[in-house]
Structure formats: structure tokens, C-alpha cells
Amino acid sequence: MKLCLEAEGKTSGVIPHAKLELFKKEKANSTISAEMLALANAVTDSNAVLFDGANGFAGCIPGLHYVLKKQGLMKTLHCINPNEVLSAGQDEELERIYGNCNSFRKSL
């Protein structure tokens, strides 16, 4: 299972309502399914890329701008500080995550 970063349809943020309900059910039963573990892994992977933890969070703001641009909410990745740019390889990682969106939607 992959995490989709694009909000559309009935998706609230990046985690669909159905997945949130699954989490609540498992929490009530004190269980953790393989599906939920896979979702947790996908969220962690996405956060690492978005916030650029591997590079000391240097590309954090441009990474978030990248997502907003993909969603049509920003026109560019530009930051107030012109030195704030994506880290080396961060754009490829962001595209990798976006490439996983279709398989995530199909798994719902």
C-alpha cells in the first residue's frame, strides 16, 4: 500500500476516511493489521521526503511548496528566501511518492 499526497474526492488531507475508520476499529480491538502497518510505513516514508529529514530539514519548506504546486494551490516552488530550495534528489523522491498515488487509490 502506498500513501497518496493528493487530496481529491472524499479524501481528507492524505488519509481517506475509510483508513481512519479502520484505525479506530483496530484501536478499539487492540489489534494492528498488516494493512495498518503498511499505511504507517507509507506515512513515515512520505514525511521523510516532504520534510527532508535526511538533509537536516533543509528542503522542508520547498518540499511542502512542491505538494501545494502539484495540487494547483501554488504557482511556483519559490520561497521568500531564494536560498531555500529542494535538496539534491528531493524532487525525484517527491515524484516517487506521487507515482504511488494510483496504486494507493486502487487499494481503497
C-alpha positions in Angstrom: 0.0 0.0 0.0 1.3 3.5 -0.9 0.3 6.8 0.5 -1.2 9.4 -1.8 -0.4 13.0 -1.1 -3.0 14.4 -3.4 -6.3 15.4 -1.8 -9.3 14.8 -4.1 -12.7 13.4 -3.9 -13.6 12.2 -0.4 -10.0 12.2 0.8 -9.5 14.4 3.8 -5.9 15.5 3.7 -3.9 12.5 2.7 -5.6 9.7 4.6 -9.0 8.6 3.4 -11.9 8.4 5.8 -12.1 4.6 5.3 -8.5 4.2 6.6 -9.2 6.4 9.6 -12.2 4.3 10.5 -10.0 1.1 10.1 -7.6 2.7 12.6 -10.3 3.4 15.1 -11.7 -0.1 14.8 -8.2 -1.7 15.3 -7.5 0.6 18.2 -10.8 -0.4 19.9 -9.8 -4.1 19.4 -6.2 -3.6 20.4 -5.0 -5.1 17.1 -2.7 -3.9 14.3 -3.3 -5.4 10.9 -0.7 -5.7 8.2 -2.6 -3.2 6.2 -2.3 -0.6 9.0 1.4 -1.3 9.4 1.8 -0.7 5.6 -0.1 2.5 5.9 2.1 3.6 8.8 5.2 2.8 6.8 3.9 4.8 3.8 3.1 7.8 6.0 6.6 7.7 7.6 8.2 7.4 4.1 6.2 10.4 2.8 7.0 12.5 5.9 10.7 11.8 5.5 10.6 13.0 1.9 8.4 16.0 2.4 10.2 17.4 5.4 13.6 16.3 4.1 14.9 14.8 7.4 17.8 13.2 5.6 19.2 16.7 4.9 18.6 18.3 8.3 15.2 19.5 7.1 16.9 21.9 4.6 14.2 21.3 1.9 11.3 21.3 4.3 9.5 24.5 3.1 10.2 23.9 -0.7 9.0 20.3 -0.2 5.7 21.5 1.1 5.5 24.0 -1.7 6.1 21.2 -4.1 3.0 19.4 -2.8 0.9 22.6 -2.9 2.1 23.2 -6.5 1.1 19.7 -7.5 -2.3 20.3 -6.0 -2.7 23.5 -8.0 -2.5 25.7 -4.9 0.8 27.4 -5.7 2.2 28.5 -9.0 5.9 28.0 -8.1 8.2 26.5 -5.5 9.8 29.9 -4.7 10.3 30.8 -1.1 10.8 34.2 0.5 14.5 33.2 1.0 15.9 32.4 -2.5 18.4 30.0 -0.9 15.5 27.8 0.3 15.4 25.1 -2.4 14.7 21.4 -2.7 17.6 19.3 -1.6 19.6 17.3 -4.1 17.4 14.3 -5.1 14.3 15.5 -3.2 12.3 16.2 -6.3 12.9 12.6 -7.5 11.7 11.3 -4.2 8.6 13.5 -4.2 7.8 12.2 -7.7 8.3 8.6 -6.4 5.7 9.3 -3.7 3.3 10.8 -6.3 3.8 7.9 -8.6 2.5 5.7 -5.8 -0.8 7.6 -5.7 -2.7 5.5 -8.2 -1.9 2.2 -6.5 -2.9 3.7 -3.2 -6.3 4.7 -4.5 -6.9 1.3 -6.1 -6.3 -0.3 -2.7 -9.2 1.5 -1.0 
